[in-house]
Amino acid sequence: MKPGSYVMGIDVGSSVTKGVLLLDGQILSTFMLPTGTDLNVTAGECIRRLLSNRELTQKDVLYTVSTGYGRTQVEEADRTITEITCHGRGAKALVPRAGLVIDIGGQDSKVIRLDEDGMVADFVMNDKCAAGTGRFLEVMAERLGMSLLDFGRMWKTARKPANISSTCTVFAESEVISLLSRGIAPDAIIRGLCDAVADRLLGMVHRVGLVPDVVMTGGVSKNEGVRLSLEKKLSLKVVVPDASQFAGAYGAAIIGHELAMRQ
């Protein structure tokens, strides 16, 4: 692999597609956009924007790895790798002491336990419904008429959480409506919703085993309320790296860099 070599990782998620461009193994730039309905077109646009921001073309890229649920739709990819592997590698690169990765995306959630070398030792994934995922939180925020960015602030102001017994989007929405009609404060409802998501994740954590350091990735990692609820339930600090949303794409790019070095 020659110096000055570019490698890309593309993570086609259910809600957002992310891209990471590496130069000699180091992050050069990142880009994300909504996935939409045509996964191939979205992936191509992500790649185009990622490269054009650096005045590059596809010919300048030595290797491209795709991941995520739409990974097979990336025509430019030289290799496809599962999101479990890529999220583990990306999280370990962002937080070298990472032992457990909690990734919450738009439509699924994953808990990944890593070994000392950063390889996947065990994992569990919820991909059967939107319960406890980013979409669940978006629907609840819309029902409450507020932004997801408000969750952290309102979590802190709540005197105690409201009881949300379900993480099923339909049933939880009905519960929220009922709580509002009873005059329960929105901040208490938000904290209750965050606790409900954390409870669901807690069960997944117990299935793979809790080990430090706990790292949170995916779009929901930016939701401070969910992080606070997780920390309270786990009795451990949850680390959210700056590039947490790009962990999967970064892991794919790292693997691409390693494969390119063998050429």
Phi, psi and omega in degrees: 000123184279149174302148181083020182269135180259139178225143180239148170236129181238123180248105181268094180273173182292329181249322185226140175256129183241148177226144176230131178250125178253146171237115183053039175087356181250144181297123178260318179199162179225159177202147176217155176202158179301140184292320179071201185259333179257097187296322181295316179296317180297315179299318179297320179293320178299316179296316181300314181291322179299319182280319183295332177297339178246014180055046179241167173232172180302331180295338180280348185269126182281323184206141178229130177241133178250151179213182182091174185291340178256023186298330182283353181267004182266100184297329184282351186288136173274339183204146174246138181228143181297151181293333179299309180298315184292319179295322177297313180294318180295316180297320180295324179289324180284324180227093186305334180270006183302131176241332181223130181247125174248110182247123179238114179257198182290323185233357178211168176222148183224142171237123187236124174262131183256152172272184185296336180269003180084008177274157181287119177266326179195157177201159172221145186224136174252110180225020183270334178204178184274009183302125176071019181250185179299321180295321176303313181292324178298316180296319180293321179296319179297318179297324181276351179070039180217171181271152175298335179293342180279347189299316181297313180298316183285330174303317184289333182271347182291131178291322174201156183283145170286153180275113175250109189275348184229144171254006171291128186304316183294310182291321180294324178297320177296322178296318180298316178300317179296318180296317179298320180293337178270001177084016178289133184298140179303324181294325177292322178294317180298316178296324176296320178296317178297320178295322180296319177296316180297321178298318179296318178293326180300319178297323178291320178299316181296333181287331180257342180101127182276122177222146175278164345281147179267125182242134180252129180231178181089172183301323183287348177299337179277357178271103186297328180298315179296319178299316180297319178295320178297315180299321180293318181290322183274342186059035178218152174290138176251120183272130175241101180291158182304320183261034186302325181289342183257011185303316181294314179294322178295316178299320178297319179294321178299315178297320177300319178298316179295319178294321180294327180295337180278347182286000000 
